[in-house]
Amino acid sequence: MSLCPFCSSDADWPDNIVVVYLDEKQTFVQPSQTIEVEGTLEYGSWTDPETGFVSLLRLRGAQYATV
């Protein structure tokens, strides 16, 4: 990415990125593997208080499975 998600404002943030917060730890999947993700979609500017990560679109309580 050309911008830093920890030091940029939401005005700079791309509109085609979704931050996924997993509900619980899951095993690693190869990047070439297709996955299906479920969770609660949130929209609007938000800064993660623990990491400082800025996002406009989030999926919370997410779980994924290989397809």
C-alpha positions in Angstrom: 0.0 0.0 0.0 1.1 3.5 -0.6 -0.2 4.8 2.7 0.3 3.7 6.3 -2.9 2.5 8.0 -1.4 3.4 11.4 -0.5 7.0 10.6 -3.0 8.1 7.9 -6.4 9.7 8.5 -9.7 8.2 7.2 -9.7 10.9 4.5 -6.7 9.1 2.9 -8.1 5.6 3.4 -9.0 3.5 0.2 -12.6 2.5 -0.1 -11.9 -1.0 -1.3 -10.2 -2.5 1.9 -12.0 -4.4 4.6 -10.3 -4.9 8.0 -11.2 -8.3 9.4 -11.3 -8.9 13.2 -11.4 -12.7 13.8 -13.7 -13.9 16.6 -11.0 -16.4 17.6 -7.7 -17.7 16.5 -7.8 -19.8 13.4 -5.2 -21.8 11.5 -3.1 -20.3 8.7 -4.4 -20.7 5.1 -2.2 -20.4 2.0 -2.7 -17.1 0.2 -3.8 -19.0 -3.0 -6.6 -20.7 -1.1 -10.1 -19.4 -1.5 -11.9 -18.6 1.8 -15.5 -17.7 2.8 -15.8 -15.1 5.6 -18.7 -14.4 7.9 -19.1 -11.7 10.5 -20.8 -8.4 11.4 -20.1 -5.6 8.9 -19.4 -2.1 10.3 -19.1 1.1 8.3 -17.6 4.4 9.3 -14.3 5.9 10.4 -12.9 4.1 13.4 -9.4 3.9 15.0 -8.5 0.7 16.9 -7.5 1.9 20.4 -5.0 -0.9 20.8 -3.1 -0.5 17.5 -4.0 2.9 16.2 -5.1 1.2 12.9 -7.5 3.4 10.9 -10.4 1.8 9.0 -13.6 2.8 7.2 -15.0 -0.8 6.7 -14.7 -3.6 9.2 -15.9 -7.2 9.7 -16.1 -8.0 13.4 -16.5 -11.3 15.1 -15.4 -12.9 11.9 -14.8 -16.6 11.1 -13.6 -18.1 7.9 -13.5 -21.5 6.2 -11.8 -22.8 3.1 -14.0 -23.2 0.1 
